[in-house]
């Protein structure tokens, strides 16, 4: 039944993408440093929490490749991975920085990529 499993994972990723598109998604975090920077792990955790809130689904598995520097316009791409290995990209853009607080917007891609064989 690989097809049913793939369909379920694709449905989950589609729900995440649709949920993110329907809600003006943004987040902020206070990082407590003179040069604001958010670790890749913290960014991934916040994204997972926000996506779970938005979609009403369990927290997805998200990985971010780099720390997010607190400079307006800075971008990074994180990856949401479903249980079947399919992935969905999530773009993150710093929208403002207030002292040590980094505010950012994020948007999930419209389409998931199938799992690598």
Backbone as XML, in Angstrom:
<?xml version="1.0"?>
<chain id="A" units="angstrom">
  <residue number="1" name="UNK">
    <atom name="N" x="0.799" y="-1.198" z="0.000"/>
    <atom name="CA" x="0.000" y="0.000" z="0.000"/>
    <atom name="C" x="0.848" y="1.273" z="0.000"/>
  </residue>
  <residue number="2" name="UNK">
    <atom name="N" x="1.919" y="1.320" z="-0.741"/>
    <atom name="CA" x="2.725" y="2.530" z="-0.782"/>
    <atom name="C" x="1.946" y="3.733" z="-1.299"/>
  </residue>
  <residue number="3" name="UNK">
    <atom name="N" x="0.989" y="3.499" z="-2.184"/>
    <atom name="CA" x="0.236" y="4.609" z="-2.744"/>
    <atom name="C" x="-0.596" y="5.303" z="-1.683"/>
  </residue>
  <residue number="4" name="UNK">
    <atom name="N" x="-1.260" y="4.547" z="-0.822"/>
    <atom name="CA" x="-2.066" y="5.138" z="0.238"/>
    <atom name="C" x="-1.183" y="5.927" z="1.187"/>
  </residue>
  <residue number="5" name="UNK">
    <atom name="N" x="-0.018" y="5.393" z="1.505"/>
    <atom name="CA" x="0.903" y="6.072" z="2.411"/>
    <atom name="C" x="1.405" y="7.369" z="1.785"/>
  </residue>
  <residue number="6" name="UNK">
    <atom name="N" x="1.733" y="7.324" z="0.501"/>
    <atom name="CA" x="2.194" y="8.507" z="-0.202"/>
    <atom name="C" x="1.078" y="9.541" z="-0.260"/>
  </residue>
  <residue number="7" name="UNK">
    <atom name="N" x="-0.136" y="9.090" z="-0.503"/>
    <atom name="CA" x="-1.261" y="10.007" z="-0.574"/>
    <atom name="C" x="-1.499" y="10.682" z="0.771"/>
  </residue>
  <residue number="8" name="UNK">
    <atom name="N" x="-1.375" y="9.933" z="1.848"/>
    <atom name="CA" x="-1.570" y="10.502" z="3.179"/>
    <atom name="C" x="-0.499" y="11.548" z="3.472"/>
  </residue>
  <residue number="9" name="UNK">
    <atom name="N" x="0.741" y="11.242" z="3.128"/>
    <atom name="CA" x="1.830" y="12.191" z="3.368"/>
    <atom name="C" x="1.670" y="13.419" z="2.488"/>
  </residue>
  <residue number="10" name="UNK">
    <atom name="N" x="1.290" y="13.207" z="1.246"/>
    <atom name="CA" x="1.078" y="14.327" z="0.341"/>
    <atom name="C" x="-0.077" y="15.182" z="0.835"/>
  </residue>
  <residue number="11" name="UNK">
    <atom name="N" x="-1.112" y="14.560" z="1.351"/>
    <atom name="CA" x="-2.253" y="15.296" z="1.900"/>
    <atom name="C" x="-1.819" y="16.141" z="3.089"/>
  </residue>
  <residue number="12" name="UNK">
    <atom name="N" x="-0.985" y="15.567" z="3.942"/>
    <atom name="CA" x="-0.484" y="16.297" z="5.105"/>
    <atom name="C" x="0.322" y="17.509" z="4.655"/>
  </residue>
  <residue number="13" name="UNK">
    <atom name="N" x="1.226" y="17.299" z="3.702"/>
    <atom name="CA" x="2.041" y="18.408" z="3.216"/>
    <atom name="C" x="1.180" y="19.456" z="2.540"/>
  </residue>
  <residue number="14" name="UNK">
    <atom name="N" x="0.165" y="19.028" z="1.810"/>
    <atom name="CA" x="-0.742" y="19.970" z="1.162"/>
    <atom name="C" x="-1.520" y="20.771" z="2.202"/>
  </residue>
  <residue number="15" name="UNK">
    <atom name="N" x="-1.934" y="20.095" z="3.275"/>
    <atom name="CA" x="-2.657" y="20.783" z="4.348"/>
    <atom name="C" x="-1.767" y="21.821" z="5.002"/>
  </residue>
  <residue number="16" name="UNK">
    <atom name="N" x="-0.505" y="21.484" z="5.208"/>
    <atom name="CA" x="0.436" y="22.439" z="5.793"/>
    <atom name="C" x="0.592" y="23.632" z="4.860"/>
  </residue>
  <residue number="17" name="UNK">
    <atom name="N" x="0.808" y="23.365" z="3.584"/>
    <atom name="CA" x="0.983" y="24.452" z="2.620"/>
    <atom name="C" x="-0.268" y="25.319" z="2.559"/>
  </residue>
  <residue number="18" name="UNK">
    <atom name="N" x="-1.427" y="24.706" z="2.498"/>
    <atom name="CA" x="-2.676" y="25.465" z="2.428"/>
    <atom name="C" x="-2.887" y="26.264" z="3.702"/>
  </residue>
  <residue number="19" name="UNK">
    <atom name="N" x="-2.614" y="25.664" z="4.846"/>
    <atom name="CA" x="-2.775" y="26.368" z="6.112"/>
    <atom name="C" x="-1.869" y="27.574" z="6.206"/>
  </residue>
  <residue number="20" name="UNK">
    <atom name="N" x="-0.661" y="27.436" z="5.758"/>
    <atom name="CA" x="0.286" y="28.548" z="5.797"/>
    <atom name="C" x="-0.152" y="29.643" z="4.845"/>
  </residue>
  <residue number="21" name="UNK">
    <atom name="N" x="-0.678" y="29.269" z="3.698"/>
    <atom name="CA" x="-1.103" y="30.268" z="2.731"/>
    <atom name="C" x="-2.347" y="31.010" z="3.196"/>
  </residue>
  <residue number="22" name="UNK">
    <atom name="N" x="-3.211" y="30.355" z="3.961"/>
    <atom name="CA" x="-4.446" y="30.972" z="4.405"/>
    <atom name="C" x="-4.244" y="31.932" z="5.565"/>
  </residue>
  <residue number="23" name="UNK">
    <atom name="N" x="-3.193" y="31.753" z="6.323"/>
    <atom name="CA" x="-2.933" y="32.582" z="7.487"/>
    <atom name="C" x="-1.722" y="33.446" z="7.189"/>
  </residue>
  <residue number="24" name="UNK">
    <atom name="N" x="-1.789" y="34.725" z="7.481"/>
    <atom name="CA" x="-0.622" y="35.588" z="7.331"/>
    <atom name="C" x="0.399" y="35.165" z="8.356"/>
  </residue>
  <residue number="25" name="UNK">
    <atom name="N" x="1.347" y="34.357" z="7.974"/>
    <atom name="CA" x="2.250" y="33.755" z="8.936"/>
    <atom name="C" x="3.468" y="34.608" z="9.193"/>
  </residue>
  <residue number="26" name="UNK">
    <atom name="N" x="3.680" y="34.834" z="10.448"/>
    <atom name="CA" x="4.888" y="35.506" z="10.873"/>
    <atom name="C" x="5.153" y="35.089" z="12.307"/>
  </residue>
  <residue number="27" name="UNK">
    <atom name="N" x="6.351" y="35.304" z="12.737"/>
    <atom name="CA" x="6.722" y="34.951" z="14.096"/>
    <atom name="C" x="7.815" y="35.888" z="14.529"/>
  </residue>
  <residue number="28" name="UNK">
    <atom name="N" x="8.060" y="35.902" z="15.818"/>
    <atom name="CA" x="9.167" y="36.702" z="16.321"/>
    <atom name="C" x="9.748" y="35.995" z="17.529"/>
  </residue>
  <residue number="29" name="UNK">
    <atom name="N" x="10.985" y="36.316" z="17.800"/>
    <atom name="CA" x="11.649" y="35.726" z="18.948"/>
    <atom name="C" x="12.697" y="36.702" z="19.448"/>
  </residue>
  <residue number="30" name="UNK">
    <atom name="N" x="12.830" y="36.748" z="20.749"/>
    <atom name="CA" x="13.864" y="37.573" z="21.350"/>
    <atom name="C" x="15.068" y="36.685" z="21.581"/>
  </residue>
  <residue number="31" name="UNK">
    <atom name="N" x="16.217" y="37.063" z="21.042"/>
    <atom name="CA" x="17.383" y="36.196" z="21.097"/>
    <atom name="C" x="18.417" y="36.625" z="22.119"/>
  </residue>
  <residue number="32" name="UNK">
    <atom name="N" x="18.286" y="37.817" z="22.702"/>
    <atom name="CA" x="19.131" y="38.237" z="23.802"/>
    <atom name="C" x="20.601" y="38.444" z="23.476"/>
  </residue>
  <residue number="33" name="UNK">
    <atom name="N" x="20.940" y="38.904" z="22.308"/>
    <atom name="CA" x="22.330" y="39.161" z="21.927"/>
    <atom name="C" x="22.420" y="40.553" z="21.325"/>
  </residue>
  <residue number="34" name="UNK">
    <atom name="N" x="23.622" y="41.137" z="21.333"/>
    <atom name="CA" x="23.777" y="42.457" z="20.731"/>
    <atom name="C" x="23.645" y="42.384" z="19.210"/>
  </residue>
  <residue number="35" name="UNK">
    <atom name="N" x="24.123" y="41.311" z="18.595"/>
    <atom name="CA" x="23.912" y="41.081" z="17.175"/>
    <atom name="C" x="22.873" y="39.974" z="17.073"/>
  </residue>
  <residue number="36" name="UNK">
    <atom name="N" x="21.635" y="40.326" z="16.785"/>
    <atom name="CA" x="20.585" y="39.309" z="16.785"/>
    <atom name="C" x="20.861" y="38.191" z="15.778"/>
  </residue>
  <residue number="37" name="UNK">
    <atom name="N" x="20.754" y="36.993" z="16.263"/>
    <atom name="CA" x="20.901" y="35.808" z="15.416"/>
    <atom name="C" x="20.113" y="34.697" z="16.091"/>
  </residue>
  <residue number="38" name="UNK">
    <atom name="N" x="19.346" y="33.974" z="15.302"/>
    <atom name="CA" x="18.574" y="32.851" z="15.820"/>
    <atom name="C" x="19.201" y="31.567" z="15.299"/>
  </residue>
  <residue number="39" name="UNK">
    <atom name="N" x="19.406" y="30.617" z="16.194"/>
    <atom name="CA" x="20.007" y="29.351" z="15.769"/>
    <atom name="C" x="19.069" y="28.619" z="14.817"/>
  </residue>
  <residue number="40" name="UNK">
    <atom name="N" x="19.655" y="27.811" z="13.962"/>
    <atom name="CA" x="18.878" y="27.022" z="12.997"/>
    <atom name="C" x="17.902" y="26.096" z="13.725"/>
  </residue>
  <residue number="41" name="UNK">
    <atom name="N" x="18.335" y="25.525" z="14.856"/>
    <atom name="CA" x="17.461" y="24.628" z="15.618"/>
    <atom name="C" x="16.262" y="25.369" z="16.206"/>
  </residue>
  <residue number="42" name="UNK">
    <atom name="N" x="16.503" y="26.561" z="16.746"/>
    <atom name="CA" x="15.407" y="27.343" z="17.318"/>
    <atom name="C" x="14.433" y="27.765" z="16.229"/>
  </residue>
  <residue number="43" name="UNK">
    <atom name="N" x="14.956" y="28.181" z="15.079"/>
    <atom name="CA" x="14.107" y="28.558" z="13.958"/>
    <atom name="C" x="13.232" y="27.380" z="13.534"/>
  </residue>
  <residue number="44" name="UNK">
    <atom name="N" x="13.821" y="26.192" z="13.415"/>
    <atom name="CA" x="13.069" y="24.994" z="13.023"/>
    <atom name="C" x="11.971" y="24.681" z="14.041"/>
  </residue>
  <residue number="45" name="UNK">
    <atom name="N" x="12.292" y="24.831" z="15.320"/>
    <atom name="CA" x="11.310" y="24.565" z="16.381"/>
    <atom name="C" x="10.140" y="25.540" z="16.300"/>
  </residue>
  <residue number="46" name="UNK">
    <atom name="N" x="10.448" y="26.829" z="16.127"/>
    <atom name="CA" x="9.389" y="27.838" z="16.035"/>
    <atom name="C" x="8.516" y="27.595" z="14.803"/>
  </residue>
  <residue number="47" name="UNK">
    <atom name="N" x="9.134" y="27.292" z="13.668"/>
    <atom name="CA" x="8.362" y="27.002" z="12.458"/>
    <atom name="C" x="7.442" y="25.807" z="12.663"/>
  </residue>
  <residue number="48" name="UNK">
    <atom name="N" x="7.963" y="24.746" z="13.276"/>
    <atom name="CA" x="7.147" y="23.548" z="13.521"/>
    <atom name="C" x="5.952" y="23.885" z="14.413"/>
  </residue>
  <residue number="49" name="UNK">
    <atom name="N" x="6.187" y="24.686" z="15.454"/>
    <atom name="CA" x="5.098" y="25.078" z="16.353"/>
    <atom name="C" x="4.052" y="25.916" z="15.623"/>
  </residue>
  <residue number="50" name="UNK">
    <atom name="N" x="4.508" y="26.887" z="14.831"/>
    <atom name="CA" x="3.574" y="27.756" z="14.104"/>
    <atom name="C" x="2.779" y="26.977" z="13.057"/>
  </residue>
  <residue number="51" name="UNK">
    <atom name="N" x="3.441" y="26.066" z="12.346"/>
    <atom name="CA" x="2.736" y="25.261" z="11.343"/>
    <atom name="C" x="1.723" y="24.335" z="12.007"/>
  </residue>
  <residue number="52" name="UNK">
    <atom name="N" x="2.069" y="23.763" z="13.147"/>
    <atom name="CA" x="1.136" y="22.893" z="13.872"/>
    <atom name="C" x="-0.085" y="23.694" z="14.329"/>
  </residue>
  <residue number="53" name="UNK">
    <atom name="N" x="0.139" y="24.904" z="14.848"/>
    <atom name="CA" x="-0.973" y="25.773" z="15.258"/>
    <atom name="C" x="-1.869" y="26.109" z="14.070"/>
  </residue>
  <residue number="54" name="UNK">
    <atom name="N" x="-1.257" y="26.446" z="12.950"/>
    <atom name="CA" x="-1.984" y="26.876" z="11.764"/>
    <atom name="C" x="-2.831" y="25.767" z="11.167"/>
  </residue>
  <residue number="55" name="UNK">
    <atom name="N" x="-2.286" y="24.549" z="11.129"/>
    <atom name="CA" x="-2.962" y="23.457" z="10.444"/>
    <atom name="C" x="-3.762" y="22.547" z="11.370"/>
  </residue>
  <residue number="56" name="UNK">
    <atom name="N" x="-3.516" y="22.631" z="12.673"/>
    <atom name="CA" x="-4.174" y="21.721" z="13.602"/>
    <atom name="C" x="-3.602" y="20.313" z="13.529"/>
  </residue>
  <residue number="57" name="UNK">
    <atom name="N" x="-2.445" y="20.164" z="12.912"/>
    <atom name="CA" x="-1.765" y="18.875" z="12.775"/>
    <atom name="C" x="-0.640" y="18.791" z="13.811"/>
  </residue>
  <residue number="58" name="UNK">
    <atom name="N" x="-0.094" y="17.595" z="14.034"/>
    <atom name="CA" x="1.073" y="17.484" z="14.923"/>
    <atom name="C" x="2.254" y="18.264" z="14.345"/>
  </residue>
  <residue number="59" name="UNK">
    <atom name="N" x="3.204" y="18.599" z="15.218"/>
    <atom name="CA" x="4.384" y="19.337" z="14.765"/>
    <atom name="C" x="5.112" y="18.546" z="13.689"/>
  </residue>
  <residue number="60" name="UNK">
    <atom name="N" x="5.384" y="19.185" z="12.557"/>
    <atom name="CA" x="6.119" y="18.502" z="11.487"/>
    <atom name="C" x="7.617" y="18.488" z="11.786"/>
  </residue>
  <residue number="61" name="UNK">
    <atom name="N" x="8.338" y="17.639" z="11.068"/>
    <atom name="CA" x="9.792" y="17.556" z="11.165"/>
    <atom name="C" x="10.369" y="18.606" z="10.227"/>
  </residue>
  <residue number="62" name="UNK">
    <atom name="N" x="10.998" y="19.628" z="10.796"/>
    <atom name="CA" x="11.565" y="20.714" z="9.994"/>
    <atom name="C" x="13.046" y="20.850" z="10.313"/>
  </residue>
  <residue number="63" name="UNK">
    <atom name="N" x="13.830" y="21.078" z="9.282"/>
    <atom name="CA" x="15.267" y="21.320" z="9.441"/>
    <atom name="C" x="15.619" y="22.610" z="8.705"/>
  </residue>
  <residue number="64" name="UNK">
    <atom name="N" x="16.451" y="23.430" z="9.345"/>
    <atom name="CA" x="16.937" y="24.664" z="8.727"/>
    <atom name="C" x="18.457" y="24.553" z="8.629"/>
  </residue>
  <residue number="65" name="UNK">
    <atom name="N" x="19.024" y="24.930" z="7.489"/>
    <atom name="CA" x="20.443" y="24.707" z="7.244"/>
    <atom name="C" x="21.378" y="25.701" z="7.921"/>
  </residue>
  <residue number="66" name="UNK">
    <atom name="N" x="20.836" y="26.853" z="8.356"/>
    <atom name="CA" x="21.717" y="27.888" z="8.889"/>
    <atom name="C" x="20.985" y="28.757" z="9.901"/>
  </residue>
  <residue number="67" name="UNK">
    <atom name="N" x="21.765" y="29.466" z="10.710"/>
    <atom name="CA" x="21.192" y="30.417" z="11.647"/>
    <atom name="C" x="20.546" y="31.555" z="10.860"/>
  </residue>
  <residue number="68" name="UNK">
    <atom name="N" x="19.553" y="32.185" z="11.472"/>
    <atom name="CA" x="18.884" y="33.323" z="10.846"/>
    <atom name="C" x="19.466" y="34.604" z="11.434"/>
  </residue>
  <residue number="69" name="UNK">
    <atom name="N" x="20.120" y="35.399" z="10.593"/>
    <atom name="CA" x="20.733" y="36.660" z="11.016"/>
    <atom name="C" x="19.653" y="37.727" z="11.067"/>
  </residue>
  <residue number="70" name="UNK">
    <atom name="N" x="19.634" y="38.494" z="12.149"/>
    <atom name="CA" x="18.629" y="39.523" z="12.353"/>
    <atom name="C" x="18.876" y="40.785" z="11.559"/>
  </residue>
  <residue number="71" name="UNK">
    <atom name="N" x="18.768" y="40.681" z="10.253"/>
    <atom name="CA" x="18.898" y="41.829" z="9.359"/>
    <atom name="C" x="17.704" y="41.783" z="8.410"/>
  </residue>
  <residue number="72" name="UNK">
    <atom name="N" x="16.956" y="42.879" z="8.326"/>
    <atom name="CA" x="15.763" y="42.925" z="7.484"/>
    <atom name="C" x="16.109" y="42.503" z="6.061"/>
  </residue>
  <residue number="73" name="UNK">
    <atom name="N" x="15.282" y="41.602" z="5.536"/>
    <atom name="CA" x="15.475" y="41.101" z="4.184"/>
    <atom name="C" x="16.265" y="39.802" z="4.105"/>
  </residue>
  <residue number="74" name="UNK">
    <atom name="N" x="16.921" y="39.415" z="5.201"/>
    <atom name="CA" x="17.661" y="38.155" z="5.207"/>
    <atom name="C" x="16.685" y="37.003" z="4.993"/>
  </residue>
  <residue number="75" name="UNK">
    <atom name="N" x="17.065" y="36.052" z="4.154"/>
    <atom name="CA" x="16.203" y="34.898" z="3.885"/>
    <atom name="C" x="16.961" y="33.598" z="4.120"/>
  </residue>
  <residue number="76" name="UNK">
    <atom name="N" x="16.200" y="32.558" z="4.362"/>
    <atom name="CA" x="16.737" y="31.212" z="4.428"/>
    <atom name="C" x="15.632" y="30.254" z="4.001"/>
  </residue>
  <residue number="77" name="UNK">
    <atom name="N" x="16.017" y="29.046" z="3.666"/>
    <atom name="CA" x="15.048" y="28.007" z="3.260"/>
    <atom name="C" x="15.170" y="26.847" z="4.228"/>
  </residue>
  <residue number="78" name="UNK">
    <atom name="N" x="14.065" y="26.449" z="4.777"/>
    <atom name="CA" x="14.017" y="25.283" z="5.651"/>
    <atom name="C" x="13.245" y="24.193" z="4.915"/>
  </residue>
  <residue number="79" name="UNK">
    <atom name="N" x="13.341" y="22.976" z="5.424"/>
    <atom name="CA" x="12.693" y="21.850" z="4.766"/>
    <atom name="C" x="11.833" y="21.072" z="5.750"/>
  </residue>
  <residue number="80" name="UNK">
    <atom name="N" x="10.579" y="20.874" z="5.378"/>
    <atom name="CA" x="9.661" y="20.041" z="6.141"/>
    <atom name="C" x="9.697" y="18.658" z="5.497"/>
  </residue>
  <residue number="81" name="UNK">
    <atom name="N" x="9.906" y="17.619" z="6.306"/>
    <atom name="CA" x="9.969" y="16.256" z="5.786"/>
    <atom name="C" x="8.833" y="15.423" z="6.377"/>
  </residue>
  <residue number="82" name="UNK">
    <atom name="N" x="8.053" y="14.792" z="5.499"/>
    <atom name="CA" x="6.954" y="13.921" z="5.928"/>
    <atom name="C" x="7.491" y="12.532" z="6.277"/>
  </residue>
  <residue number="83" name="UNK">
    <atom name="N" x="6.643" y="11.741" z="6.894"/>
    <atom name="CA" x="7.030" y="10.379" z="7.294"/>
    <atom name="C" x="7.505" y="9.521" z="6.129"/>
  </residue>
  <residue number="84" name="UNK">
    <atom name="N" x="6.964" y="9.766" z="4.938"/>
    <atom name="CA" x="7.345" y="8.947" z="3.782"/>
    <atom name="C" x="8.597" y="9.479" z="3.075"/>
  </residue>
  <residue number="85" name="UNK">
    <atom name="N" x="9.170" y="10.574" z="3.603"/>
    <atom name="CA" x="10.382" y="11.129" z="3.003"/>
    <atom name="C" x="10.139" y="12.253" z="2.006"/>
  </residue>
  <residue number="86" name="UNK">
    <atom name="N" x="8.881" y="12.512" z="1.657"/>
    <atom name="CA" x="8.608" y="13.631" z="0.760"/>
    <atom name="C" x="8.879" y="14.933" z="1.528"/>
  </residue>
  <residue number="87" name="UNK">
    <atom name="N" x="9.191" y="15.991" z="0.798"/>
    <atom name="CA" x="9.588" y="17.236" z="1.440"/>
    <atom name="C" x="8.803" y="18.434" z="0.910"/>
  </residue>
  <residue number="88" name="UNK">
    <atom name="N" x="8.794" y="19.476" z="1.706"/>
    <atom name="CA" x="8.147" y="20.723" z="1.350"/>
    <atom name="C" x="9.061" y="21.843" z="1.826"/>
  </residue>
  <residue number="89" name="UNK">
    <atom name="N" x="9.422" y="22.742" z="0.938"/>
    <atom name="CA" x="10.279" y="23.863" z="1.305"/>
    <atom name="C" x="9.503" y="24.940" z="2.035"/>
  </residue>
  <residue number="90" name="UNK">
    <atom name="N" x="10.182" y="25.619" z="2.956"/>
    <atom name="CA" x="9.587" y="26.728" z="3.696"/>
    <atom name="C" x="10.564" y="27.906" z="3.604"/>
  </residue>
  <residue number="91" name="UNK">
    <atom name="N" x="10.116" y="29.005" z="3.024"/>
    <atom name="CA" x="10.944" y="30.205" z="2.905"/>
    <atom name="C" x="10.713" y="31.102" z="4.114"/>
  </residue>
  <residue number="92" name="UNK">
    <atom name="N" x="11.807" y="31.606" z="4.678"/>
    <atom name="CA" x="11.751" y="32.476" z="5.852"/>
    <atom name="C" x="12.441" y="33.790" z="5.488"/>
  </residue>
  <residue number="93" name="UNK">
    <atom name="N" x="11.791" y="34.916" z="5.798"/>
    <atom name="CA" x="12.355" y="36.237" z="5.519"/>
    <atom name="C" x="12.224" y="37.118" z="6.760"/>
  </residue>
  <residue number="94" name="UNK">
    <atom name="N" x="13.328" y="37.733" z="7.170"/>
    <atom name="CA" x="13.297" y="38.648" z="8.307"/>
    <atom name="C" x="12.534" y="39.903" z="7.877"/>
  </residue>
  <residue number="95" name="UNK">
    <atom name="N" x="11.466" y="40.229" z="8.628"/>
    <atom name="CA" x="10.635" y="41.384" z="8.285"/>
    <atom name="C" x="11.009" y="42.625" z="9.085"/>
  </residue>
  <residue number="96" name="UNK">
    <atom name="N" x="11.489" y="42.430" z="10.319"/>
    <atom name="CA" x="11.943" y="43.561" z="11.116"/>
    <atom name="C" x="12.780" y="43.043" z="12.281"/>
  </residue>
  <residue number="97" name="UNK">
    <atom name="N" x="13.559" y="43.941" z="12.836"/>
    <atom name="CA" x="14.367" y="43.622" z="14.009"/>
    <atom name="C" x="14.168" y="44.756" z="14.998"/>
  </residue>
  <residue number="98" name="UNK">
    <atom name="N" x="13.776" y="44.404" z="16.207"/>
    <atom name="CA" x="13.548" y="45.401" z="17.255"/>
    <atom name="C" x="14.443" y="45.040" z="18.434"/>
  </residue>
  <residue number="99" name="UNK">
    <atom name="N" x="15.591" y="45.695" z="18.518"/>
    <atom name="CA" x="16.554" y="45.366" z="19.574"/>
    <atom name="C" x="17.087" y="43.966" z="19.331"/>
  </residue>
  <residue number="100" name="UNK">
    <atom name="N" x="16.799" y="43.066" z="20.272"/>
    <atom name="CA" x="17.255" y="41.683" z="20.122"/>
    <atom name="C" x="16.156" y="40.758" z="19.616"/>
  </residue>
  <residue number="101" name="UNK">
    <atom name="N" x="15.034" y="41.326" z="19.190"/>
    <atom name="CA" x="13.911" y="40.527" z="18.702"/>
    <atom name="C" x="13.889" y="40.496" z="17.185"/>
  </residue>
  <residue number="102" name="UNK">
    <atom name="N" x="13.899" y="39.278" z="16.635"/>
    <atom name="CA" x="13.841" y="39.086" z="15.184"/>
    <atom name="C" x="12.410" y="38.708" z="14.804"/>
  </residue>
  <residue number="103" name="UNK">
    <atom name="N" x="11.809" y="39.487" z="13.930"/>
    <atom name="CA" x="10.473" y="39.180" z="13.418"/>
    <atom name="C" x="10.626" y="38.656" z="12.003"/>
  </residue>
  <residue number="104" name="UNK">
    <atom name="N" x="9.902" y="37.592" z="11.687"/>
    <atom name="CA" x="10.036" y="37.023" z="10.350"/>
    <atom name="C" x="8.721" y="36.500" z="9.826"/>
  </residue>
  <residue number="105" name="UNK">
    <atom name="N" x="8.631" y="36.443" z="8.512"/>
    <atom name="CA" x="7.490" y="35.859" z="7.808"/>
    <atom name="C" x="7.959" y="34.553" z="7.189"/>
  </residue>
  <residue number="106" name="UNK">
    <atom name="N" x="7.032" y="33.623" z="7.014"/>
    <atom name="CA" x="7.387" y="32.377" z="6.351"/>
    <atom name="C" x="6.254" y="31.908" z="5.471"/>
  </residue>
  <residue number="107" name="UNK">
    <atom name="N" x="6.649" y="31.165" z="4.439"/>
    <atom name="CA" x="5.667" y="30.643" z="3.483"/>
    <atom name="C" x="6.134" y="29.271" z="3.003"/>
  </residue>
  <residue number="108" name="UNK">
    <atom name="N" x="5.236" y="28.316" z="3.060"/>
    <atom name="CA" x="5.539" y="26.982" z="2.546"/>
    <atom name="C" x="5.328" y="26.966" z="1.033"/>
  </residue>
  <residue number="109" name="UNK">
    <atom name="N" x="6.132" y="26.164" z="0.347"/>
    <atom name="CA" x="5.970" y="25.989" z="-1.098"/>
    <atom name="C" x="4.574" y="25.447" z="-1.399"/>
  </residue>
  <residue number="110" name="UNK">
    <atom name="N" x="4.126" y="25.664" z="-2.611"/>
    <atom name="CA" x="2.811" y="25.171" z="-3.026"/>
    <atom name="C" x="2.804" y="23.671" z="-3.275"/>
  </residue>
  <residue number="111" name="UNK">
    <atom name="N" x="3.952" y="23.110" z="-3.634"/>
    <atom name="CA" x="4.032" y="21.699" z="-4.027"/>
    <atom name="C" x="5.117" y="20.975" z="-3.261"/>
  </residue>
  <residue number="112" name="UNK">
    <atom name="N" x="4.812" y="19.733" z="-2.876"/>
    <atom name="CA" x="5.788" y="18.880" z="-2.206"/>
    <atom name="C" x="6.664" y="18.168" z="-3.233"/>
  </residue>
  <residue number="113" name="UNK">
    <atom name="N" x="7.862" y="17.825" z="-2.808"/>
    <atom name="CA" x="8.752" y="17.018" z="-3.645"/>
    <atom name="C" x="8.687" y="15.578" z="-3.159"/>
  </residue>
  <residue number="114" name="UNK">
    <atom name="N" x="8.592" y="14.608" z="-4.074"/>
    <atom name="CA" x="8.501" y="13.204" z="-3.654"/>
    <atom name="C" x="9.796" y="12.753" z="-2.979"/>
  </residue>
  <residue number="115" name="UNK">
    <atom name="N" x="9.685" y="11.704" z="-2.211"/>
    <atom name="CA" x="10.848" y="11.139" z="-1.533"/>
    <atom name="C" x="11.862" y="10.631" z="-2.564"/>
  </residue>
  <residue number="116" name="UNK">
    <atom name="N" x="13.132" y="10.793" z="-2.234"/>
    <atom name="CA" x="14.191" y="10.264" z="-3.100"/>
    <atom name="C" x="14.194" y="8.742" z="-2.993"/>
  </residue>
  <residue number="117" name="UNK">
    <atom name="N" x="14.442" y="8.076" z="-4.093"/>
    <atom name="CA" x="14.437" y="6.604" z="-4.081"/>
    <atom name="C" x="15.784" y="6.073" z="-3.721"/>
  </residue>
</chain>
